[in-house]
Amino acid sequence: MNETRRQILRGLAASPALALSLNPGQLFAQTAAELKISHQFPGGTLTDGDFRDRLCRKFSAELAKRSNGAMKGTVYPGSSLMKTNAQFSAMRKGALDMSLVPLSYAGGEVPETNLGLMPGIVTSYEKAVAWKKAEVGKALANILADKGVFVVSWIWQAGGVASRTKPIVEPEDAKGLKVRGGSREMDMVLKAAGAAVLTLPSNEIYAAMQTGALDAAMTSSTSLISFRLEEVAKALTTGRGKTYWFMFEPLLISRAVFERLPKAQQDLVMTIGAEMEQFALDAAKADDQQVATVYQKAGGKAYDLSDATVKKWQAIARETAWKDFAGKNESCARMLKLAEQAL
């Protein structure tokens, strides 16, 4: 149990005596709760579609089942409830209950969150998963808690590159191309490699590539599939096996919303959230493999990265994005040191 979790539980000790005297069944019977869950990805069902949408639906189904219907989650896919870039801020204010969102999208408000898509800092799923219990993960969770957001599910995804023309494998391949990096830090690496960068959420990549405003885009394997980018991009650099590009894309809950829930409901949210992490890991790895098949069936070509190539990208990141991030403030510098210890 990390310090953030201890702080939450200590805070619950101040809840009304009546609530504390009730058992979980009584709490659920007397307190109904609906959690609205927003995300930017295509909608599906419990069994089909983008795994991030399925995860939200599974989470919601388990809430209803284990609370005997006293809790429910309603999923709003495709930014249908709220615009993509507004989600994190809305959770901080208590205006949005939950969201599954790339954490780096919050970088403008909370600079430390850019570590969630720092090129070269995470190079395998094993290292990514270890963050939750490592000092870097505990520190990140505490920062988010201080800003008004709790992590419910720790979700990581490897990423790849979809290109309209030539593939981007080596850093020099990016020279002269208009590329979406997905984070300020990835953009810095791309600029150092000679690319021009565009900033836009992943659900807007298709239109930008279709019109020619964008030559290539870096995004998760799942988004490469879900947003049908194989229709507008015929070269794919995969994230299977080896990559320098991992994204932290957690399921989050507003602290204000969470703290209004009775303890039994809080515990249920966190328990189910933790259980979803294995599903997310298995699905992300499966999509890393599937995306290559999808592009090849569409007539495209798939390219994989070597250890040497990953190290080239990592070296550029170390001299550009890492230094810039550490120079923002003492907190960012500390977070980078903790992340490097987890390498």
Secondary structure, DSSP 8 states (H G I E B T S, - for coil): --HHHHHHHHHHTTS-HHHHHS-HHHHHHH--EEEEEE-SS----SSSS-HHHHHHHHHHHHHHHHTTTSEEEEEE-TTSSS-GGGHHHHHHHTSS-EEE--GGGGTTT-GGGGGGG-TTT--SHHHHHHTTTSHHHHHHHHHHHHTTEEEEE--EEEEEEEESSS---SGGGGTT-EEE-SSHHHHHHHHHTT-EEE---GGGHHHHHHHTS-SEEEEEHHHHHHTTGGGT--EEE--SS--S-EEE--EEEEHHHHHHS-HHHHHHHHHHHHHHHHHHHHHHHHHHHHHHHHHHHTT-EEE---HHHHHHHHHHHIIIIIHHHHTT-HHHHHHHHHHHHT-
